[in-house]
């Protein structure tokens, strides 16, 4: 549902700095006599929706400044985009009132080609708030942070609906003064403090079924395989008659080495065949279950 080739630094509803909206009754695209402008907005503590009078002063005005800056840092081989002191659309109607509203400042830094052939991408946050809590008129989905490929089939979500990449729940203000680095052909080895530490991974040069271990086994064996390119994977177990018994994995993988565990507790002792289909080829290994 989202745009392709997306770098989602903070995919959420920020204040769009538009004029306070109105119902264009005569369809002339300007606010004039006869047009509807809702001024009964309740209070900041108990707002009414819809409410067009964000400033709650009975007049149609501009919204908050929407400061987004870009800078090509040639000396350091990087391009920087900064969202500076922006309001969040979830509570921007409270800006300038006694209740107040949150302000958010964060950056995206895109580096030129580096040591590994592709430049790193860094998202960093000075002050950020994930406050889309689903009040009336809001979608309540919280924010998404991550990257997505042009064909929308490959990506990495650092944050989605309040959950971090490792399954942990984002604590309030948990992204403040943190940075996230996305690196090509690398893998995460640790989450140290505010930063993800990565190491370079040598990619396999070919498609291989490395094998099942242990073999013979009882009742579990681990099937290992490697890919040299992005591929759709079918990892299937057959019996000696060639009948399909179970699918261990059916989906996409990026280049790298993988392992899948087969638990054969529900099957009888005997010979089985594990078939790996990927990159237009099929490789099969015989395994022996001994109980």
Wavefront OBJ file of the C-alpha trace (Angstrom):
o trace
v 0.000 0.000 0.000
v 2.995 2.318 0.356
v 5.235 3.959 -2.251
v 8.056 1.906 -3.798
v 11.750 2.476 -3.075
v 10.844 4.012 0.264
v 13.213 5.342 2.924
v 10.789 5.693 5.827
v 12.646 7.812 8.368
v 9.406 8.478 10.235
v 6.343 7.421 8.257
v 3.589 9.111 10.214
v 1.279 12.097 9.925
v 3.205 15.317 10.471
v 1.642 18.795 10.360
v 1.175 19.640 6.668
v 1.259 23.434 7.255
v -1.888 23.897 5.169
v -4.495 26.481 5.977
v -7.171 25.270 8.327
v -9.608 23.331 6.069
v -13.144 24.299 5.085
v -16.083 22.901 3.149
v -15.958 24.435 -0.354
v -19.735 24.698 -0.884
v -19.575 26.652 -4.174
v -16.530 24.704 -5.415
v -14.493 27.773 -6.302
v -11.442 26.615 -4.301
v -11.395 29.624 -1.979
v -12.883 30.244 1.460
v -15.691 32.729 1.038
v -19.297 33.471 2.026
v -21.361 30.329 2.440
v -18.449 27.983 2.967
v -18.443 25.900 6.123
v -15.743 26.490 8.723
v -16.129 24.531 11.953
v -15.221 26.581 15.006
v -16.713 24.429 17.778
v -13.628 22.368 18.573
v -14.283 21.537 22.182
v -11.207 21.972 24.357
v -7.633 20.684 24.051
v -8.417 18.293 26.887
v -11.676 17.113 25.272
v -11.492 17.887 21.527
v -14.398 17.526 19.120
v -13.954 16.072 15.631
v -13.924 17.172 12.948
v -12.398 20.477 13.975
v -11.125 22.943 11.374
v -10.226 25.738 13.754
v -6.911 24.357 14.996
v -5.977 27.632 16.680
v -9.449 27.849 18.267
v -9.673 31.579 17.635
v -12.608 31.622 15.184
v -10.402 32.676 12.248
v -8.967 30.660 9.382
v -5.162 30.838 9.590
v -1.999 29.140 8.435
v -0.700 26.160 10.336
v 2.687 25.676 11.960
v 5.890 26.254 9.919
v 6.928 23.076 8.084
v 10.725 23.183 8.096
v 12.420 20.527 5.971
v 15.970 21.243 4.827
v 18.393 19.496 2.476
v 22.171 19.796 2.269
v 24.722 18.191 -0.035
v 27.856 17.800 2.078
v 30.375 17.293 -0.718
v 33.428 17.278 1.554
v 32.079 14.332 3.566
v 30.409 12.536 0.622
v 26.890 12.635 2.000
v 23.445 14.109 1.399
v 21.399 15.215 4.425
v 17.663 15.834 4.807
v 16.506 17.313 8.120
v 12.964 17.609 9.463
v 13.323 20.455 11.942
v 11.028 21.255 14.860
v 7.918 19.831 13.176
v 4.576 19.314 14.865
v 2.875 15.924 14.843
v -0.577 15.909 13.240
v -1.867 13.889 16.197
v -1.668 16.858 18.570
v -0.785 19.866 16.392
v -4.150 21.446 17.228
v -2.712 22.053 20.706
v 0.277 24.087 19.462
v 0.133 27.556 20.973
v -2.306 26.489 23.712
v -1.696 25.756 27.358
v -1.640 22.007 26.577
v 1.159 22.411 24.052
v 2.246 19.979 21.331
v 5.289 17.820 20.666
v 8.046 18.964 18.311
v 10.128 16.538 16.281
v 13.619 16.892 14.784
v 15.338 14.103 12.845
v 17.606 13.475 9.862
v 18.267 11.090 7.005
v 21.865 10.885 5.785
v 22.686 9.103 2.508
v 26.381 8.353 1.962
v 28.090 7.894 -1.384
v 29.476 4.492 -2.416
v 31.723 3.166 0.300
v 34.091 0.286 0.902
v 31.478 -2.350 0.056
v 30.197 -0.807 -3.167
v 27.036 0.789 -1.754
v 26.760 3.727 0.597
v 25.239 3.475 4.053
v 21.946 5.103 5.030
v 21.610 6.620 8.498
v 18.430 7.728 10.259
v 19.091 9.760 13.391
v 16.747 11.351 15.879
v 17.250 14.333 18.142
v 13.657 14.359 19.388
v 10.860 12.101 18.137
v 7.464 10.983 19.454
v 5.302 8.071 18.332
v 1.923 9.413 19.476
v -0.622 8.314 16.849
v -2.822 6.731 19.504
v -6.001 6.373 17.452
v -8.197 9.156 18.764
v -11.394 9.997 16.873
v -10.550 10.818 13.261
v -7.051 9.309 13.457
v -5.858 5.933 12.165
v -4.064 4.755 15.290
v -1.337 2.825 13.462
v 1.677 4.503 15.059
v 4.719 5.085 12.858
v 6.819 2.912 10.562
v 10.586 3.211 10.253
v 12.521 1.207 7.667
v 13.546 0.798 4.034
v 11.868 -0.848 1.032
v 13.130 -1.950 -2.390
v 11.801 -0.482 -5.668
v 9.772 -3.632 -6.412
v 8.278 -3.642 -2.873
v 9.366 -7.264 -2.288
v 12.361 -6.653 -0.019
v 12.860 -4.411 2.961
v 13.647 -4.046 6.628
v 11.328 -2.628 9.280
v 13.119 -1.175 12.276
v 9.839 -0.075 13.859
v 6.233 -0.999 13.072
v 3.182 -0.182 15.203
v 5.243 0.260 18.337
v 7.321 -2.930 17.921
v 11.062 -2.805 17.253
v 12.899 -5.035 14.784
v 13.778 -7.549 17.538
v 10.195 -7.831 18.864
v 10.697 -5.491 21.818
v 8.193 -2.715 22.514
v 9.382 0.843 21.918
v 9.407 2.721 25.214
v 8.138 6.279 25.371
v 10.691 8.672 23.829
v 12.837 5.589 23.152
v 14.213 6.922 19.856
v 15.412 10.251 21.208
v 19.153 10.802 20.638
v 19.520 7.519 18.744
v 20.697 6.581 15.255
v 19.988 3.644 12.937
v 22.415 2.622 10.202
v 21.396 0.516 7.192
v 24.367 -1.096 5.453
v 24.429 -3.108 2.229
v 25.707 -6.701 2.429
v 26.037 -6.648 6.201
v 24.279 -8.315 9.106
v 23.351 -7.170 12.592
v 25.579 -8.728 15.257
v 24.493 -6.690 18.268
v 22.209 -3.923 19.423
v 24.579 -1.880 21.554
v 22.919 1.018 23.335
v 21.409 3.289 20.724
v 23.234 1.841 17.724
v 23.093 -1.334 15.678
v 26.566 -2.817 15.232
v 27.140 -4.561 11.922
v 29.829 -6.594 10.204
v 30.544 -7.258 6.540
v 29.358 -10.652 5.299
v 30.993 -12.356 2.321
v 28.112 -13.403 0.083
v 27.951 -16.977 -1.311
v 29.099 -17.302 -4.907
v 26.534 -19.979 -5.803
v 23.255 -21.635 -4.857
v 23.925 -24.630 -2.557
v 22.135 -27.114 -0.351
v 24.871 -27.330 2.256
v 23.205 -30.313 3.883
v 21.209 -31.640 6.814
v 22.897 -32.226 10.165
v 22.752 -34.559 11.930
v 22.087 -37.277 9.376
v 20.940 -39.886 10.437
v 18.793 -37.981 12.955
v 16.132 -38.386 15.653
v 13.797 -36.513 15.630
v 15.179 -33.169 14.377
v 17.707 -32.188 11.749
v 18.863 -28.759 10.604
v 18.852 -28.095 6.861
v 21.376 -25.495 5.698
v 21.478 -23.762 2.321
v 23.048 -20.709 0.681
v 21.944 -18.275 -2.029
v 23.980 -16.048 -4.302
v 21.043 -13.843 -5.338
v 17.588 -12.773 -4.181
v 15.317 -15.782 -4.788
v 11.994 -17.417 -4.080
v 12.619 -20.560 -2.014
v 10.725 -23.850 -1.786
v 12.128 -26.271 0.800
v 10.031 -29.460 0.754
v 10.252 -32.932 2.333
v 9.211 -35.996 0.297
v 8.906 -39.652 1.262
v 10.578 -42.503 -0.605
v 7.513 -42.750 -2.913
v 7.972 -39.144 -4.006
v 4.927 -37.922 -2.090
v 5.102 -34.443 -0.592
v 4.964 -34.564 3.211
v 5.608 -31.026 4.419
v 6.922 -27.632 3.345
v 9.725 -26.365 5.561
v 9.914 -22.938 3.917
v 8.140 -21.158 1.074
v 9.105 -17.530 0.557
v 11.859 -15.135 -0.428
v 15.433 -14.851 0.838
v 18.171 -12.352 0.152
v 21.718 -13.631 -0.615
v 23.288 -15.406 2.364
v 23.317 -18.633 4.365
v 20.187 -20.016 6.041
v 19.112 -22.905 8.229
v 15.708 -24.507 8.798
v 14.890 -27.175 11.410
v 12.738 -30.157 10.469
v 11.036 -31.877 13.394
v 10.069 -35.366 12.219
v 8.458 -36.516 15.470
v 5.237 -37.421 13.635
v 6.938 -39.533 10.985
v 8.144 -43.153 11.006
v 11.757 -44.260 10.720
v 12.988 -44.427 7.163
v 14.494 -42.593 4.200
v 13.253 -39.104 3.237
v 14.275 -36.564 0.621
v 14.712 -32.834 1.251
v 14.316 -30.798 -1.926
v 15.443 -27.187 -2.295
v 14.127 -25.222 -5.277
v 15.654 -21.801 -5.945
v 17.242 -19.683 -8.677
v 15.714 -21.937 -11.342
v 17.363 -25.100 -10.000
v 16.492 -28.000 -7.702
v 18.846 -29.791 -5.307
v 17.815 -32.863 -3.308
v 19.419 -34.608 -0.318
v 18.583 -37.989 1.200
v 18.212 -38.134 4.979
v 17.624 -41.049 7.336
v 15.282 -40.891 10.327
v 16.127 -43.462 13.008
v 13.885 -43.853 16.044
l 1 2 3 4 5 6 7 8 9 10 11 12 13 14 15 16 17 18 19 20 21 22 23 24 25 26 27 28 29 30 31 32 33 34 35 36 37 38 39 40 41 42 43 44 45 46 47 48 49 50 51 52 53 54 55 56 57 58 59 60 61 62 63 64 65 66 67 68 69 70 71 72 73 74 75 76 77 78 79 80 81 82 83 84 85 86 87 88 89 90 91 92 93 94 95 96 97 98 99 100 101 102 103 104 105 106 107 108 109 110 111 112 113 114 115 116 117 118 119 120 121 122 123 124 125 126 127 128 129 130 131 132 133 134 135 136 137 138 139 140 141 142 143 144 145 146 147 148 149 150 151 152 153 154 155 156 157 158 159 160 161 162 163 164 165 166 167 168 169 170 171 172 173 174 175 176 177 178 179 180 181 182 183 184 185 186 187 188 189 190 191 192 193 194 195 196 197 198 199 200 201 202 203 204 205 206 207 208 209 210 211 212 213 214 215 216 217 218 219 220 221 222 223 224 225 226 227 228 229 230 231 232 233 234 235 236 237 238 239 240 241 242 243 244 245 246 247 248 249 250 251 252 253 254 255 256 257 258 259 260 261 262 263 264 265 266 267 268 269 270 271 272 273 274 275 276 277 278 279 280 281 282 283 284 285 286 287 288 289 290 291
